[in-house]
Amino acid sequence: NRGGAVSLCIAFFGLSPFVLSHINTVFFATGDTPDTFGYLRFLSFLGLATSMVAALSLSVVGPGPSRYRREVPPGFMVDEPVSSSSSSDSSSGLLSYASHGDEERDLIARSQHHADLRSPGLSYSAVVKGGLAGNPYGQPPDAPQLPASGEGSSVSSSTAAQHLQQTRQQQQPRVPPLTSADGLDYDTARNLGGLSYVQDPEAQLLALVLFLCAGIGVFYNNNVGTVVNALYYSSTEHPNHSAAQRLINHHVAIVSLGSFIGRLTIGFVADACKRVWRLPRSGILVLVTLCVVISQVVVGAADTLPTLLVGSAMTGLSYGFVFGFVPTLVSIWFGTLYFGSNWGLASVFIGFCGQGLGAFFGHIYDRNLPDQDPAKCTRGACYHDAFRLSLVVALLGFCAAVVLARRRAARRRQNRRRWEAEEVEHVEYVPFILAE
């Protein structure tokens, strides 16, 4: 369910232009002529609203705990007993819950049981025999024996903590590379970060897909006003500035609403496709980039405002798909240990693609319309070349997604062969569902 969790976190980020454009339409863009003072008032409102929301969020969330002082919550204890001479260092140890010792010991035994099931040196029959011989959790003989509940034995909290610490030290990672804790999701446990993440070919391809496809959404959102102006003034005998501004706000709202819906739904859709139809996430990424290509075809062919409205909705939806799905892929394919830096590296270049396409759009518009009169731009002839370039960029992103999907398929086949070889040698073969 990670896709749905990520979608819920970032979905409302795409809804802010929808709300702000409606506020501008109702309260600020009300005159028949361009109103510079009204535009400045709208900018002032944006600054004030942003500051108030930030102050409210800070008062609700708070500054958070200090990194230099750790207070021990009720019901917790430090791993090592604290002597009277070293009471000042009581907050330096790791915390372990000690009030429910039976639950803690049960969790330790279960985790050791699952670790032994995955151990290459332990056969399936040995695990079963160990369980039948009075060792229900399959603990190894050298594991510290903790008294079970209900046997009349009482262990002090410090003794339980020492047993817990010894157990953690003795538990060595025996999971083969590219396997997750449950032994099924084989290629999702790589914790890449820093230089290893930058040099990984799959990370480079994923960043390229985000750079190309998400940049198209940024480009369209920045230039949809010029496109609407050109189509409106060239198709209306008596244009009205206020009506044109309302049309622009309407298209911006449609793009924003489509982005919100795309970000909100793509995570849940991807999780459902993975769970029900076993569709790989890399295949879903190919479908997402295909939506970007289709949206640019519709926008490039739009020569009327109703057709452009459909293209605006599809562009916003596909942009939300891309921007809502790629963070999920980064966290699943490359781990959560370095997720912040990995996602930052992947998304840092989105603006460059959007601004580059925007600069090309401005160059084409100025070349075909030197007097800047949008009424002479009949049926969008003054900017269509710019959307041909955006279509080429979308096709490049689609090709990059296809190459990435092929690499992921090869990785799954390789991991499956490795897993089957290990299981045939050490453990009785159990059918499984290969996960992405």
C-alpha positions as a Markdown table, in Angstrom:
| # | Residue | x | y | z |
|---|---|---|---|---|
| 1 | Asn | 0.0 | 0.0 | 0.0 |
| 2 | Arg | 3.0 | 2.3 | -0.3 |
| 3 | Gly | 1.7 | 3.9 | -3.5 |
| 4 | Gly | -1.6 | 5.0 | -1.8 |
| 5 | Ala | 0.3 | 6.3 | 1.2 |
| 6 | Val | 2.6 | 8.5 | -1.0 |
| 7 | Ser | -0.3 | 9.7 | -3.1 |
| 8 | Leu | -2.2 | 10.9 | -0.1 |
| 9 | Cys | 0.8 | 12.9 | 1.1 |
| 10 | Ile | 1.5 | 14.8 | -2.2 |
| 11 | Ala | -2.0 | 14.9 | -3.8 |
| 12 | Phe | -3.1 | 18.3 | -2.3 |
| 13 | Phe | 0.1 | 19.9 | -3.6 |
| 14 | Gly | -1.4 | 19.9 | -7.0 |
| 15 | Leu | -4.7 | 21.4 | -5.9 |
| 16 | Ser | -3.4 | 24.8 | -4.8 |
| 17 | Pro | -3.6 | 26.4 | -8.4 |
| 18 | Phe | -7.2 | 25.3 | -8.6 |
| 19 | Val | -8.1 | 27.1 | -5.4 |
| 20 | Leu | -6.0 | 30.2 | -6.1 |
| 21 | Ser | -7.2 | 30.6 | -9.7 |
| 22 | His | -10.8 | 30.6 | -8.5 |
| 23 | Ile | -10.0 | 33.2 | -5.8 |
| 24 | Asn | -8.4 | 35.4 | -8.5 |
| 25 | Thr | -11.4 | 35.1 | -10.7 |
| 26 | Val | -14.0 | 35.9 | -8.0 |
| 27 | Phe | -12.2 | 38.7 | -6.1 |
| 28 | Phe | -9.4 | 40.2 | -8.3 |
| 29 | Ala | -10.0 | 39.7 | -12.0 |
| 30 | Thr | -13.3 | 41.5 | -12.2 |
| 31 | Gly | -12.7 | 44.5 | -14.5 |
| 32 | Asp | -13.1 | 44.8 | -18.3 |
| 33 | Thr | -9.6 | 46.2 | -18.7 |
| 34 | Pro | -6.2 | 45.0 | -17.5 |
| 35 | Asp | -5.9 | 46.0 | -13.8 |
| 36 | Thr | -2.3 | 46.2 | -12.6 |
| 37 | Phe | -3.4 | 47.2 | -9.1 |
| 38 | Gly | -5.7 | 44.2 | -8.9 |
| 39 | Tyr | -2.8 | 41.9 | -10.0 |
| 40 | Leu | -0.6 | 43.4 | -7.3 |
| 41 | Arg | -3.3 | 42.9 | -4.7 |
| 42 | Phe | -3.6 | 39.2 | -5.7 |
| 43 | Leu | 0.2 | 38.8 | -5.2 |
| 44 | Ser | -0.1 | 40.4 | -1.8 |
| 45 | Phe | -2.9 | 38.0 | -0.9 |
| 46 | Leu | -0.7 | 35.1 | -2.0 |
| 47 | Gly | 2.1 | 36.2 | 0.3 |
| 48 | Leu | -0.2 | 36.8 | 3.3 |
| 49 | Ala | -2.1 | 33.5 | 2.8 |
| 50 | Thr | 1.1 | 31.5 | 2.6 |
| 51 | Ser | 2.6 | 33.1 | 5.7 |
| 52 | Met | -0.6 | 32.5 | 7.7 |
| 53 | Val | -0.7 | 28.8 | 6.6 |
| 54 | Ala | 2.9 | 28.4 | 7.5 |
| 55 | Ala | 2.4 | 30.0 | 11.0 |
| 56 | Leu | -0.6 | 27.8 | 11.6 |
| 57 | Ser | 1.2 | 24.7 | 10.6 |
| 58 | Leu | 4.1 | 25.5 | 12.9 |
| 59 | Ser | 1.8 | 26.1 | 15.8 |
| 60 | Val | 0.0 | 22.8 | 15.3 |
| 61 | Val | 3.0 | 20.6 | 14.5 |
| 62 | Gly | 5.6 | 22.2 | 16.8 |
| 63 | Pro | 9.4 | 22.3 | 16.5 |
| 64 | Gly | 9.8 | 18.6 | 17.3 |
| 65 | Pro | 12.1 | 16.8 | 19.8 |
| 66 | Ser | 15.7 | 18.0 | 20.3 |
| 67 | Arg | 18.4 | 15.8 | 18.7 |
| 68 | Tyr | 20.7 | 16.4 | 21.7 |
| 69 | Arg | 18.3 | 15.5 | 24.5 |
| 70 | Arg | 16.2 | 12.4 | 24.6 |
| 71 | Glu | 13.6 | 12.0 | 27.2 |
| 72 | Val | 12.6 | 8.4 | 28.2 |
| 73 | Pro | 8.9 | 8.0 | 27.6 |
| 74 | Pro | 6.8 | 6.2 | 30.3 |
| 75 | Gly | 7.0 | 2.4 | 30.0 |
| 76 | Phe | 10.4 | 2.4 | 28.3 |
| 77 | Met | 13.8 | 1.7 | 29.7 |
| 78 | Val | 17.5 | 1.9 | 28.6 |
| 79 | Asp | 19.3 | -1.2 | 27.5 |
| 80 | Glu | 21.9 | -1.1 | 30.2 |
| 81 | Pro | 21.2 | -0.6 | 34.0 |
| 82 | Val | 21.9 | 2.9 | 35.2 |
| 83 | Ser | 24.2 | 3.2 | 38.2 |
| 84 | Ser | 24.1 | 6.1 | 40.6 |
| 85 | Ser | 27.5 | 7.3 | 39.4 |
| 86 | Ser | 26.4 | 7.5 | 35.8 |
| 87 | Ser | 22.9 | 8.8 | 36.1 |
| 88 | Ser | 23.7 | 11.7 | 33.8 |
| 89 | Asp | 24.3 | 9.3 | 30.9 |
| 90 | Ser | 21.0 | 7.5 | 31.3 |
| 91 | Ser | 19.6 | 8.9 | 28.0 |
| 92 | Ser | 22.4 | 7.7 | 25.8 |
| 93 | Gly | 21.4 | 4.1 | 25.4 |
| 94 | Leu | 18.9 | 2.6 | 23.0 |
| 95 | Leu | 15.3 | 2.4 | 24.2 |
| 96 | Ser | 13.5 | -0.9 | 24.5 |
| 97 | Tyr | 10.0 | -1.5 | 25.7 |
| 98 | Ala | 10.0 | -3.5 | 28.9 |
| 99 | Ser | 6.5 | -3.3 | 30.5 |
| 100 | His | 5.1 | -6.1 | 28.2 |
| 101 | Gly | 7.9 | -8.6 | 28.5 |
| 102 | Asp | 5.9 | -11.5 | 27.2 |
| 103 | Glu | 5.0 | -9.7 | 23.9 |
| 104 | Glu | 8.6 | -8.7 | 23.5 |
| 105 | Arg | 9.9 | -12.2 | 23.9 |
| 106 | Asp | 7.2 | -13.5 | 21.5 |
| 107 | Leu | 8.2 | -11.0 | 18.8 |
| 108 | Ile | 11.9 | -12.0 | 19.3 |
| 109 | Ala | 11.0 | -15.7 | 18.9 |
| 110 | Arg | 8.9 | -15.1 | 15.8 |
| 111 | Ser | 11.6 | -12.9 | 14.1 |
| 112 | Gln | 14.2 | -15.6 | 14.9 |
| 113 | His | 11.8 | -18.2 | 13.4 |
| 114 | His | 11.4 | -16.3 | 10.1 |
| 115 | Ala | 15.2 | -15.7 | 10.0 |
| 116 | Asp | 15.9 | -19.4 | 10.3 |
| 117 | Leu | 13.4 | -20.2 | 7.6 |
| 118 | Arg | 15.4 | -18.0 | 5.2 |
| 119 | Ser | 18.8 | -19.3 | 6.4 |
| 120 | Pro | 20.8 | -21.1 | 3.7 |
| 121 | Gly | 22.3 | -23.4 | 6.3 |
| 122 | Leu | 19.0 | -24.7 | 7.8 |
| 123 | Ser | 16.7 | -27.2 | 5.9 |
| 124 | Tyr | 13.0 | -27.1 | 5.9 |
| 125 | Ser | 12.7 | -30.5 | 7.6 |
| 126 | Ala | 15.0 | -29.3 | 10.4 |
| 127 | Val | 12.8 | -26.4 | 11.1 |
| 128 | Val | 9.7 | -28.6 | 11.1 |
| 129 | Lys | 11.4 | -31.1 | 13.4 |
| 130 | Gly | 12.5 | -28.3 | 15.7 |
| 131 | Gly | 9.0 | -27.1 | 16.0 |
| 132 | Leu | 7.6 | -30.6 | 16.7 |
| 133 | Ala | 10.3 | -31.2 | 19.3 |
| 134 | Gly | 9.1 | -28.5 | 21.6 |
| 135 | Asn | 10.7 | -25.5 | 19.8 |
| 136 | Pro | 7.6 | -23.9 | 18.2 |
| 137 | Tyr | 9.4 | -20.9 | 16.9 |
| 138 | Gly | 12.4 | -22.7 | 15.4 |
| 139 | Gln | 15.0 | -21.0 | 17.6 |
| 140 | Pro | 18.6 | -22.1 | 17.2 |
| 141 | Pro | 20.2 | -24.0 | 20.1 |
| 142 | Asp | 22.6 | -21.2 | 20.8 |
| 143 | Ala | 19.9 | -18.5 | 21.1 |
| 144 | Pro | 19.3 | -17.1 | 24.6 |
| 145 | Gln | 16.5 | -18.9 | 26.3 |
| 146 | Leu | 14.0 | -16.5 | 27.7 |
| 147 | Pro | 11.5 | -17.8 | 30.2 |
| 148 | Ala | 8.0 | -18.0 | 28.8 |
| 149 | Ser | 4.9 | -16.5 | 30.4 |
| 150 | Gly | 2.8 | -18.6 | 32.7 |
| 151 | Glu | 5.7 | -20.8 | 34.0 |
| 152 | Gly | 6.1 | -19.0 | 37.3 |
| 153 | Ser | 9.3 | -17.4 | 36.3 |
| 154 | Ser | 9.9 | -13.7 | 36.7 |
| 155 | Val | 12.6 | -11.8 | 34.9 |
| 156 | Ser | 13.5 | -8.3 | 35.9 |
| 157 | Ser | 13.4 | -5.6 | 33.4 |
| 158 | Ser | 17.2 | -5.2 | 33.3 |
| 159 | Thr | 17.7 | -8.9 | 32.7 |
| 160 | Ala | 15.1 | -8.9 | 29.9 |
| 161 | Ala | 16.9 | -5.9 | 28.4 |
| 162 | Gln | 20.2 | -7.7 | 28.5 |
| 163 | His | 18.7 | -10.8 | 26.9 |
| 164 | Leu | 17.2 | -8.6 | 24.2 |
| 165 | Gln | 20.6 | -6.9 | 23.5 |
| 166 | Gln | 22.4 | -10.2 | 23.3 |
| 167 | Thr | 19.8 | -11.6 | 20.9 |
| 168 | Arg | 20.1 | -8.5 | 18.6 |
| 169 | Gln | 23.9 | -8.9 | 18.6 |
| 170 | Gln | 23.7 | -12.5 | 17.7 |
| 171 | Gln | 21.2 | -12.0 | 14.9 |
| 172 | Gln | 23.3 | -11.6 | 11.8 |
| 173 | Pro | 21.7 | -10.6 | 8.5 |
| 174 | Arg | 21.4 | -13.9 | 6.6 |
| 175 | Val | 19.0 | -12.7 | 3.9 |
| 176 | Pro | 20.5 | -13.0 | 0.4 |
| 177 | Pro | 20.9 | -9.8 | -1.6 |
| 178 | Leu | 17.9 | -8.3 | -3.3 |
| 179 | Thr | 15.5 | -10.1 | -1.0 |
| 180 | Ser | 13.1 | -8.5 | 1.4 |
| 181 | Ala | 12.2 | -9.5 | 4.9 |
| 182 | Asp | 9.4 | -11.9 | 3.9 |
| 183 | Gly | 11.5 | -13.5 | 1.1 |
| 184 | Leu | 9.1 | -12.6 | -1.7 |
| 185 | Asp | 9.7 | -9.1 | -2.9 |
| 186 | Tyr | 13.1 | -9.7 | -4.3 |
| 187 | Asp | 14.3 | -6.5 | -6.0 |
| 188 | Thr | 12.9 | -3.9 | -3.7 |
| 189 | Ala | 15.3 | -4.0 | -0.7 |
| 190 | Arg | 18.3 | -2.2 | -2.3 |
| 191 | Asn | 19.2 | 0.8 | -0.1 |
| 192 | Leu | 21.1 | 2.9 | -2.6 |
| 193 | Gly | 22.2 | 6.4 | -1.9 |
| 194 | Gly | 24.7 | 9.0 | -2.8 |
| 195 | Leu | 27.1 | 8.1 | -5.6 |
| 196 | Ser | 25.9 | 4.5 | -5.9 |
| 197 | Tyr | 22.4 | 5.9 | -6.6 |
| 198 | Val | 23.6 | 8.4 | -9.1 |
| 199 | Gln | 25.6 | 5.7 | -10.9 |
| 200 | Asp | 22.8 | 3.1 | -11.0 |
| 201 | Pro | 21.4 | 2.8 | -14.6 |
| 202 | Glu | 17.8 | 2.3 | -13.4 |
| 203 | Ala | 18.0 | 5.4 | -11.2 |
| 204 | Gln | 19.3 | 7.3 | -14.2 |
| 205 | Leu | 16.5 | 6.1 | -16.5 |
| 206 | Leu | 13.8 | 6.9 | -13.8 |
| 207 | Ala | 15.2 | 10.4 | -13.4 |
| 208 | Leu | 15.2 | 10.8 | -17.2 |
| 209 | Val | 11.5 | 9.8 | -17.4 |
| 210 | Leu | 10.7 | 12.3 | -14.6 |
| 211 | Phe | 12.8 | 15.0 | -16.3 |
| 212 | Leu | 11.0 | 14.6 | -19.6 |
| 213 | Cys | 7.4 | 13.9 | -18.7 |
| 214 | Ala | 7.0 | 16.0 | -15.6 |
| 215 | Gly | 8.8 | 18.9 | -17.3 |
| 216 | Ile | 6.0 | 18.9 | -19.9 |
| 217 | Gly | 3.5 | 19.5 | -17.2 |
| 218 | Val | 5.5 | 22.4 | -15.8 |
| 219 | Phe | 5.8 | 23.8 | -19.3 |
| 220 | Tyr | 2.1 | 23.6 | -20.1 |
| 221 | Asn | 1.0 | 25.1 | -16.8 |
| 222 | Asn | 3.3 | 28.1 | -17.4 |
| 223 | Asn | 2.1 | 28.8 | -21.0 |
| 224 | Val | -1.5 | 27.8 | -21.0 |
| 225 | Gly | -2.5 | 31.4 | -20.5 |
| 226 | Thr | -0.8 | 32.5 | -23.7 |
| 227 | Val | -2.5 | 29.6 | -25.6 |
| 228 | Val | -5.9 | 30.5 | -24.3 |
| 229 | Asn | -5.4 | 34.2 | -25.1 |
| 230 | Ala | -4.4 | 33.3 | -28.7 |
| 231 | Leu | -7.4 | 31.1 | -29.3 |
| 232 | Tyr | -9.9 | 33.5 | -27.6 |
| 233 | Tyr | -8.8 | 36.7 | -29.3 |
| 234 | Ser | -8.5 | 35.1 | -32.7 |
| 235 | Ser | -12.0 | 33.5 | -32.5 |
| 236 | Thr | -14.0 | 36.4 | -31.0 |
| 237 | Glu | -15.1 | 39.5 | -32.8 |
| 238 | His | -15.5 | 41.6 | -29.6 |
| 239 | Pro | -13.0 | 40.2 | -27.1 |
| 240 | Asn | -13.3 | 41.1 | -23.4 |
| 241 | His | -10.2 | 41.1 | -21.2 |
| 242 | Ser | -12.1 | 40.0 | -18.1 |
| 243 | Ala | -13.7 | 37.1 | -20.0 |
| 244 | Ala | -10.2 | 36.1 | -21.3 |
| 245 | Gln | -8.8 | 36.2 | -17.8 |
| 246 | Arg | -11.7 | 34.0 | -16.5 |
| 247 | Leu | -11.0 | 31.5 | -19.3 |
| 248 | Ile | -7.3 | 31.4 | -18.4 |
| 249 | Asn | -8.2 | 30.8 | -14.7 |
| 250 | His | -10.6 | 28.1 | -15.8 |
| 251 | His | -7.9 | 26.2 | -17.7 |
| 252 | Val | -5.4 | 26.6 | -14.9 |
| 253 | Ala | -8.1 | 25.2 | -12.5 |
| 254 | Ile | -8.7 | 22.3 | -14.8 |
| 255 | Val | -5.0 | 21.5 | -15.1 |
| 256 | Ser | -4.7 | 21.8 | -11.3 |
| 257 | Leu | -7.7 | 19.6 | -10.6 |
| 258 | Gly | -6.5 | 17.0 | -13.1 |
| 259 | Ser | -3.1 | 17.0 | -11.4 |
| 260 | Phe | -4.7 | 16.5 | -8.0 |
| 261 | Ile | -6.8 | 13.6 | -9.2 |
| 262 | Gly | -3.8 | 12.0 | -10.9 |
| 263 | Arg | -1.6 | 12.3 | -7.8 |
| 264 | Leu | -4.4 | 11.0 | -5.6 |
| 265 | Thr | -5.5 | 8.0 | -7.7 |
| 266 | Ile | -2.2 | 6.7 | -9.2 |
| 267 | Gly | -0.9 | 5.2 | -6.0 |
| 268 | Phe | -4.1 | 3.3 | -5.2 |
| 269 | Val | -4.5 | 2.2 | -8.9 |
| 270 | Ala | -0.9 | 1.0 | -9.0 |
| 271 | Asp | -1.4 | -0.9 | -5.7 |
| 272 | Ala | -4.6 | -2.5 | -7.0 |
| 273 | Cys | -3.0 | -3.5 | -10.3 |
| 274 | Lys | -0.1 | -5.0 | -8.4 |
| 275 | Arg | -2.3 | -6.9 | -6.0 |
| 276 | Val | -5.0 | -8.1 | -8.3 |
| 277 | Trp | -3.5 | -8.5 | -11.8 |
| 278 | Arg | 0.2 | -8.8 | -10.7 |
| 279 | Leu | 1.1 | -6.0 | -13.1 |
| 280 | Pro | 4.7 | -4.8 | -12.6 |
| 281 | Arg | 5.2 | -1.3 | -11.5 |
| 282 | Ser | 7.5 | -0.7 | -14.4 |
| 283 | Gly | 4.7 | -1.6 | -16.8 |
| 284 | Ile | 2.4 | 0.9 | -15.0 |
| 285 | Leu | 5.1 | 3.5 | -15.6 |
| 286 | Val | 5.0 | 2.8 | -19.3 |
| 287 | Leu | 1.2 | 3.3 | -19.3 |
| 288 | Val | 1.7 | 6.6 | -17.4 |
| 289 | Thr | 4.2 | 8.0 | -20.0 |
| 290 | Leu | 1.8 | 6.9 | -22.8 |
| 291 | Cys | -0.8 | 9.1 | -21.2 |
| 292 | Val | 1.6 | 12.0 | -21.4 |
| 293 | Val | 2.2 | 11.3 | -25.1 |
| 294 | Ile | -1.6 | 11.2 | -25.8 |
| 295 | Ser | -2.1 | 14.5 | -23.9 |
| 296 | Gln | 0.5 | 16.3 | -26.1 |
| 297 | Val | -1.2 | 15.0 | -29.2 |
| 298 | Val | -4.5 | 16.4 | -28.1 |
| 299 | Val | -3.0 | 19.8 | -27.1 |
| 300 | Gly | -1.0 | 20.1 | -30.3 |
| 301 | Ala | -4.1 | 19.4 | -32.4 |
| 302 | Ala | -6.4 | 21.7 | -30.5 |
| 303 | Asp | -7.6 | 24.7 | -32.5 |
| 304 | Thr | -10.6 | 25.6 | -30.5 |
| 305 | Leu | -11.1 | 26.4 | -26.8 |
| 306 | Pro | -13.3 | 23.3 | -26.1 |
| 307 | Thr | -10.7 | 21.0 | -27.6 |
| 308 | Leu | -8.0 | 22.8 | -25.6 |
| 309 | Leu | -10.0 | 22.2 | -22.4 |
| 310 | Val | -9.8 | 18.5 | -23.0 |
| 311 | Gly | -6.1 | 18.7 | -23.6 |
| 312 | Ser | -5.7 | 20.7 | -20.4 |
| 313 | Ala | -7.5 | 18.1 | -18.4 |
| 314 | Met | -5.4 | 15.3 | -19.9 |
| 315 | Thr | -2.2 | 17.1 | -19.4 |
| 316 | Gly | -2.9 | 17.8 | -15.8 |
| 317 | Leu | -4.0 | 14.2 | -15.2 |
| 318 | Ser | -0.9 | 12.8 | -16.8 |
| 319 | Tyr | 1.3 | 15.2 | -15.0 |
| 320 | Gly | -0.3 | 14.1 | -11.7 |
| 321 | Phe | 0.3 | 10.5 | -12.7 |
| 322 | Val | 4.0 | 11.0 | -13.3 |
| 323 | Phe | 4.6 | 13.2 | -10.3 |
| 324 | Gly | 2.6 | 11.0 | -7.9 |
| 325 | Phe | 4.0 | 7.6 | -9.1 |
| 326 | Val | 7.8 | 8.2 | -9.4 |
| 327 | Pro | 8.3 | 8.9 | -5.7 |
| 328 | Thr | 6.7 | 5.5 | -5.0 |
| 329 | Leu | 9.1 | 3.9 | -7.4 |
| 330 | Val | 12.1 | 5.6 | -5.8 |
| 331 | Ser | 11.1 | 4.4 | -2.4 |
| 332 | Ile | 10.3 | 0.8 | -3.5 |
| 333 | Trp | 13.2 | 0.2 | -5.9 |
| 334 | Phe | 16.0 | 2.0 | -4.1 |
| 335 | Gly | 14.9 | 1.7 | -0.4 |
| 336 | Thr | 13.7 | 4.2 | 2.2 |
| 337 | Leu | 17.1 | 4.7 | 3.9 |
| 338 | Tyr | 18.1 | 7.5 | 1.5 |
| 339 | Phe | 14.7 | 8.3 | 0.1 |
| 340 | Gly | 14.9 | 12.1 | 0.8 |
| 341 | Ser | 18.2 | 12.6 | -1.0 |
| 342 | Asn | 17.3 | 10.2 | -3.8 |
| 343 | Trp | 13.9 | 11.9 | -4.5 |
| 344 | Gly | 15.6 | 15.3 | -4.4 |
| 345 | Leu | 18.2 | 14.2 | -6.9 |
| 346 | Ala | 15.5 | 12.7 | -9.2 |
| 347 | Ser | 13.3 | 15.8 | -9.1 |
| 348 | Val | 15.8 | 18.6 | -9.1 |
| 349 | Phe | 16.0 | 18.8 | -12.9 |
| 350 | Ile | 12.2 | 19.0 | -13.6 |
| 351 | Gly | 12.2 | 22.7 | -13.8 |
| 352 | Phe | 15.0 | 22.8 | -16.4 |
| 353 | Cys | 13.0 | 20.8 | -18.9 |
| 354 | Gly | 9.9 | 22.9 | -18.2 |
| 355 | Gln | 11.8 | 26.2 | -18.6 |
| 356 | Gly | 13.6 | 25.0 | -21.7 |
| 357 | Leu | 10.3 | 24.1 | -23.4 |
| 358 | Gly | 8.9 | 27.4 | -22.2 |
| 359 | Ala | 11.8 | 29.3 | -23.8 |
| 360 | Phe | 11.3 | 27.5 | -27.1 |
| 361 | Phe | 7.6 | 28.3 | -26.9 |
| 362 | Gly | 8.3 | 32.0 | -26.4 |
| 363 | His | 10.8 | 32.0 | -29.3 |
| 364 | Ile | 8.3 | 30.4 | -31.7 |
| 365 | Tyr | 5.5 | 32.7 | -30.5 |
| 366 | Asp | 7.6 | 35.8 | -31.0 |
| 367 | Arg | 8.9 | 34.7 | -34.4 |
| 368 | Asn | 5.4 | 34.0 | -35.8 |
| 369 | Leu | 3.7 | 37.0 | -34.0 |
| 370 | Pro | 6.2 | 39.9 | -34.0 |
| 371 | Asp | 3.6 | 42.5 | -33.1 |
| 372 | Gln | 2.3 | 40.4 | -30.2 |
| 373 | Asp | -1.3 | 40.7 | -31.4 |
| 374 | Pro | -3.0 | 37.4 | -30.3 |
| 375 | Ala | -6.0 | 38.1 | -32.7 |
| 376 | Lys | -3.7 | 37.3 | -35.6 |
| 377 | Cys | -2.8 | 33.8 | -34.3 |
| 378 | Thr | -5.5 | 32.0 | -36.2 |
| 379 | Arg | -6.4 | 28.6 | -34.8 |
| 380 | Gly | -3.1 | 28.5 | -32.9 |
| 381 | Ala | -0.8 | 28.6 | -35.9 |
| 382 | Cys | 1.7 | 30.8 | -34.0 |
| 383 | Tyr | 2.7 | 28.2 | -31.4 |
| 384 | His | 1.9 | 24.7 | -32.8 |
| 385 | Asp | 5.6 | 24.1 | -33.5 |
| 386 | Ala | 6.3 | 24.3 | -29.7 |
| 387 | Phe | 3.9 | 21.5 | -29.0 |
| 388 | Arg | 5.5 | 19.4 | -31.7 |
| 389 | Leu | 8.7 | 19.6 | -29.7 |
| 390 | Ser | 6.8 | 18.7 | -26.5 |
| 391 | Leu | 5.4 | 15.7 | -28.3 |
| 392 | Val | 8.9 | 14.6 | -29.2 |
| 393 | Val | 10.0 | 15.0 | -25.6 |
| 394 | Ala | 7.1 | 12.9 | -24.4 |
| 395 | Leu | 8.0 | 10.2 | -26.9 |
| 396 | Leu | 11.6 | 10.2 | -25.6 |
| 397 | Gly | 10.2 | 9.8 | -22.1 |
| 398 | Phe | 8.0 | 6.9 | -23.2 |
| 399 | Cys | 11.1 | 5.2 | -24.8 |
| 400 | Ala | 13.1 | 5.7 | -21.6 |
| 401 | Ala | 10.2 | 4.1 | -19.6 |
| 402 | Val | 10.2 | 1.1 | -22.0 |
| 403 | Val | 13.9 | 0.6 | -21.7 |
| 404 | Leu | 13.6 | 0.8 | -17.9 |
| 405 | Ala | 10.7 | -1.8 | -17.9 |
| 406 | Arg | 12.9 | -4.2 | -19.9 |
| 407 | Arg | 15.7 | -3.8 | -17.4 |
| 408 | Arg | 13.4 | -4.4 | -14.5 |
| 409 | Ala | 12.0 | -7.6 | -16.2 |
| 410 | Ala | 15.6 | -8.8 | -16.7 |
| 411 | Arg | 16.3 | -8.2 | -13.0 |
| 412 | Arg | 13.2 | -10.1 | -12.0 |
| 413 | Arg | 14.2 | -13.1 | -14.1 |
| 414 | Gln | 17.7 | -13.0 | -12.7 |
| 415 | Asn | 16.5 | -12.9 | -9.1 |
| 416 | Arg | 14.0 | -15.7 | -9.7 |
| 417 | Arg | 16.7 | -18.0 | -11.0 |
| 418 | Arg | 18.9 | -17.2 | -8.0 |
| 419 | Trp | 16.0 | -17.8 | -5.6 |
| 420 | Glu | 15.0 | -21.1 | -7.1 |
| 421 | Ala | 18.6 | -22.3 | -7.1 |
| 422 | Glu | 19.0 | -21.5 | -3.4 |
| 423 | Glu | 15.6 | -23.0 | -2.5 |
| 424 | Val | 16.2 | -26.2 | -4.5 |
| 425 | Glu | 19.6 | -26.7 | -2.7 |
| 426 | His | 18.6 | -25.9 | 0.9 |
| 427 | Val | 14.8 | -25.8 | 1.4 |
| 428 | Glu | 11.8 | -27.6 | 0.0 |
| 429 | Tyr | 10.5 | -25.7 | -3.0 |
| 430 | Val | 7.4 | -23.6 | -2.2 |
| 431 | Pro | 5.5 | -21.8 | -5.0 |
| 432 | Phe | 5.5 | -18.1 | -4.7 |
| 433 | Ile | 4.2 | -14.9 | -6.5 |
| 434 | Leu | 7.1 | -12.9 | -7.9 |
| 435 | Ala | 6.7 | -9.3 | -6.9 |
| 436 | Glu | 8.1 | -6.2 | -8.6 |
